[in-house]
C-alpha cells in the first residue's frame, strides 16, 4: 500500500523558516518523481514544485510564488522528501501535501498544516 | 502559465442523475507527438486530500467507479458522473500537466439537490 506521511508543520512568524518531511512507502521512491502541493484554508490547490528522480536528473522546478524561497530535496536512502521553506510569508499559510508525480499526481499524503502569523 | 477555468463553480444534482463539469485551458494541452491530452481530474471530499480520478483526459485511475468518465481534447474537457451517488459530494478539480507550472482549475463544488 502506498503511503505518504507529511510532518514538520506548525506555527511560525513571518520571515522564519520551516522544514517539512514526507516519509514514503509502498512504492519505488528512488524512481519516483515527487511534488508538493498546498491548499490555503478554504481555497483551491496550488502546485509548489517537483523533484525528478536521480535517474531522471534529480532536478527541481518551482512555482513563481515560492521560487528562491523554497527548496525541495530528497533522501532516497531514507525514502523521504523534504521541503525547506525560508522567508515565510503570511500568504504561505496552507495545508502542504506531498504527492507522487506521474501521469497526474497519483498519490497524496494527508497533509501538514503550516501557519505563518505574527 | 496555462490558466485552467472550470464551470460551473458549484452544481447541485439529484441522486441518480448526471453531473457534468467543464474545464477549459488557456492553451492547447494536446501533445501532438503522442496524441495525449495532459489533463487530470481530482475529487476532494471534505476533510480529505485530493484523489486522482482521471488522467490523460479520459483514462480512469485504478479503482475509480466507471460512473466517472472524462472526455475532451485540446482546450475543452468534461468530467461526467453518469449517476450521482451520495458519496460523490465533493469538490472536483481539473489540472494540466502539459507544461510547468502545473496548474489547477478553481474547483467545482458538487452537492446533492
Interface residues (C-beta under 8 A of the other chain):
Chain A: X35 X37 X44 X45 X46 X47 X50 X61 X63 X64 X97 X102 X103 X104 X105 X106 X107 X108 X109 X110 X111
Chain B: X40 X42 X44 X49 X50 X51 X52 X54 X55 X56 X59 X61 X93 X95 X97 X100 X101 X102 X103 X104 X105 X106 X107
